Amino acid sequence: MSNSKREYLSEFAVGMYTARWIMIPSSEINTDKEIPLKVQEVLDVCHIYIISKIPSLSFCKDTFEYKDETITGNLLYKINGEKRELSFKQNFPLLDNATGVKVSKYPHREIITFNAENQNIRNLPANLLGLGSQIHVKNKELRNLEVLYVGQSYGDSGNRSAIDRLKSHSTLQKILADVQHSSPDDEVYVLTFEYMPYQVITIMDGRSNAKIKDYRDIQRFHSILDNPLTEYQQICLIEAGLIRYFQPTYNKIYKDNFPSEKHKVLEKCYKLDFSGLIIEINTQELSFFYIQRLYLQIIITLPR
């Protein structure tokens, strides 16, 4: 926005950033597997989800070995039908009375720990092993996590988790069918994000030609603080901003024309005179800051 159009000395933006997040294989969305309590606690507060796809990893059964609490072997994947192979080595102590480790049945996408009665205890998908050992950091082909759909799971009472919604999500089912048909070498993953309450970011330009620089500028700032956005409004803004940035194939609304004065989600922003929207995703703890199309700080200037 140029100085000639500024009415006030100060301009304000809404800033929102992620806190906790979870990444789940789509194959586990509708299973009866018990979700660990710590994971469930995060899922219960994550109301933004991203459906994505990455090259599918599997274990090479012939090279897999478990010795001295360490797993070693090769990971297999394909790019446009061409086979690739990567070696791995990772510490892997047995937990919960497990006595051994084995590779799952074909297509060998998991390793499974089992007890003395040959009962399965835990499973580790090959893709999560690859991410945890940061193999993807050195390999461009494995860090191309393509965003297919962005959604929210905010229910009428504000307490519907992302996983609950995805269990009966028609778009997810369509994505799974399409990926199986058109991208058989890829696997669908769901990322869910918890967002912290928004921040008000203030910009002041002492060289501005703004007409209003007196007490009315300060009153405007206090009005923004005294009339906060609701949690639902924040989530709607996050969803719209992410859709506008990623341009996901399976999203329709907000993809081409956000922000627009016609969008009701922006009505409160206009009333409080916000002029910008900043949305951040941080997956740095798994070194995802290199992943193509899944690192961002969205900065959107709202139309006047």
LINHUHU-V918873 format. One record per backbone hydrogen bond with DSSP energy under -1.0 kcal/mol. NH is the residue of the N-H (numbers start at 1). CO is the residue of the C=O. E is the energy in kcal/mol with one decimal. If there is no record, write none. Layout:
# LINHUHU-V918873
<<NH,CO,E> <NH,CO,E>>
This chain:
# LINHUHU-V918873
<<5,2,-1.3> <6,3,-1.1> <9,212,-1.8> <11,203,-2.4> <13,201,-2.2> <14,276,-2.4> <15,199,-2.8> <16,278,-2.7> <19,194,-3.0> <22,192,-2.0> <24,190,-3.1> <26,188,-2.5> <28,25,-1.9> <29,26,-1.6> <40,36,-2.7> <41,37,-2.3> <42,38,-1.1> <43,39,-2.5> <44,40,-2.2> <45,42,-1.3> <48,193,-1.3> <49,151,-2.5> <50,191,-3.0> <51,149,-2.7> <52,189,-2.9> <53,146,-1.7> <54,187,-2.1> <56,185,-2.7> <58,76,-1.9> <59,108,-3.6> <60,74,-2.5> <63,60,-1.0> <64,60,-1.1> <65,72,-2.2> <67,70,-2.5> <71,90,-2.8> <72,65,-2.3> <73,88,-1.6> <75,86,-3.8> <76,58,-3.2> <77,84,-1.7> <79,82,-2.2> <82,79,-2.0> <84,77,-3.3> <86,75,-2.5> <88,73,-2.6> <90,71,-2.5> <92,69,-3.2> <98,95,-1.3> <99,114,-3.5> <100,114,-1.6> <102,112,-2.4> <104,110,-2.8> <108,105,-2.4> <111,124,-1.7> <112,102,-3.4> <113,122,-2.3> <114,100,-2.0> <115,119,-1.7> <118,115,-2.1> <121,113,-3.5> <124,111,-2.5> <126,109,-3.1> <129,125,-1.9> <130,126,-2.5> <131,127,-2.2> <132,128,-2.7> <133,129,-2.1> <134,131,-1.2> <135,130,-2.2> <142,139,-1.1> <145,143,-1.5> <146,53,-2.1> <148,51,-2.9> <149,51,-1.7> <151,49,-2.5> <153,47,-1.9> <165,161,-1.7> <166,162,-2.3> <167,163,-1.5> <168,165,-1.3> <169,166,-1.5> <173,169,-1.7> <174,170,-2.0> <175,171,-2.6> <176,172,-2.6> <177,173,-2.0> <178,174,-2.7> <179,175,-2.9> <180,176,-2.1> <181,177,-1.6> <182,178,-3.4> <183,179,-2.3> <186,183,-2.2> <187,54,-3.0> <189,52,-2.4> <190,24,-3.1> <191,50,-2.7> <192,22,-2.7> <193,48,-2.9> <194,20,-2.8> <196,17,-2.5> <199,15,-3.0> <201,13,-2.8> <203,11,-2.9> <208,205,-1.9> <212,7,-2.8> <217,214,-1.7> <219,215,-2.5> <220,216,-1.8> <221,217,-1.3> <222,218,-2.1> <223,219,-2.1> <224,220,-1.5> <225,221,-1.7> <226,222,-2.3> <234,230,-2.2> <235,231,-2.3> <236,232,-2.3> <237,233,-2.1> <238,234,-2.4> <239,235,-2.7> <240,236,-2.4> <241,237,-2.5> <242,238,-2.5> <243,239,-2.3> <244,240,-2.3> <245,241,-1.8> <246,242,-2.8> <247,243,-2.2> <250,148,-2.2> <251,248,-1.1> <263,260,-1.8> <266,263,-1.4> <267,264,-1.7> <270,266,-2.1> <271,267,-2.1> <272,268,-2.0> <274,269,-2.6> <275,12,-3.5> <277,300,-2.2> <278,14,-3.4> <279,298,-1.7> <280,16,-2.4> <281,296,-1.3> <286,283,-1.6> <287,284,-2.6> <288,283,-1.9> <291,288,-1.8> <292,143,-1.2> <294,291,-1.8> <298,279,-2.9> <300,277,-2.8> <302,275,-1.4>>
